[in-house]
Each structure stands twice: as structure tokens, then as C-alpha cells.
Amino acid sequence: MSTKDEDGPSAPSGQPKSPGGYDSRPIPDRLLAIFLTALVLALVLGYLFVNKLAAISSEEDCALGHRYNCAAVEVPR
């Protein structure tokens, strides 16, 4: 009388197994760090770009209003 078949299915476990026979993370930590760094860099550069466009737009609005004091005023120290 045998208690377990050698060819039968094994008992289900709580963790699914990967096809290679070992458990691995779906996204490696290094790739995740690179992605997050690129995302932060893109957000910072986008913020700086939008601020520069806003400054150019305000200078153009001033010039189109036929005003002569549109340039930035530098205060001497």
C-alpha cells in the first residue's frame, strides 16, 4: 500500500514557481532604480523647461504691449 504516487501531482504551495524552477522578482531592483532615476530626471527637466517657457512668454507679452522696460532689471550691489 503506497501513500504517495511518484507520478502524481505535488501538493500546492503558497508561492507560484517560475518556469526556471526558482522564484525570482518580476522586475530586478537595478532596473527599477534606473527607471525611477530617469523618471525623476524627466520631471525635473520638464519643470525647468516649463518655467523657461513661461519666462519667455511673459517677455513676449511685454514686448507686444509696446513697452520698453521688458528686460530683467539687475540691481547693482
N, C-alpha and C positions, 0 to 999 in steps of 0.2 A: 504494500500500500504506500504510494508516493504522496507526499503532501504538496509538492510543487512540481509542475511540468517545466522542463528545461526550455521548451519551445513556446511556452505561454507568455502572455503579456506581463510585464512587471507592474508593480503597484504604482499608481500615480503619485508623483511628488508635488510639493507646493510650487517649485520653481520649474518653468519650462526649460528644456535643454536646447542648446543651439545645435545646428546640423554638424558642427565640428566635434561635438562631444564635450565641449567645455562651455561654461557660462561666460559671457562677455557683455560689456556695456554696449548699447546700440550706437552711442556716439563717444569716441575717445575724448579724454579730458583735454589733450593738446589741441584737438580740432575745435572743441568748444571754446577754449581760451582764445584761439586765433579768431574765431567768429565774433566773440564778444569784443575783442580789441578792435577789430575792423568796424564793428557797429558803433562803438564809442567814437572812434576817429571820424567816421562819416557824419555822425551827429554834430560833433564839434566843428568840423569844417563847414557843414551846412549852416550852422548858426552864424559863423563868421561871414560866410558868403551872403546870407540874407541881410546881415547888418550893413555890409558894404553896399549892397544894392539899395537899401533904404537911405543911406547917406548920399549916394549918387542921385537918387530920385529927389531928395529934398533940395540938393544943389540945382538940379534942372528946374524944379518948380520955382525956385528963387530967380533963376536967370530968365525964365519965361515970363515972370512977372515984371520984367524990365527994371529990376533993382540992381544997384551997383555994389552993394556990400554983401555979396553972397559968399565970399570966401571966408574960410575959418579965420577967426581973429586970434593971433598969438599974442599973449601978454608977456612983455619982457620982464626979466627978473633982475 
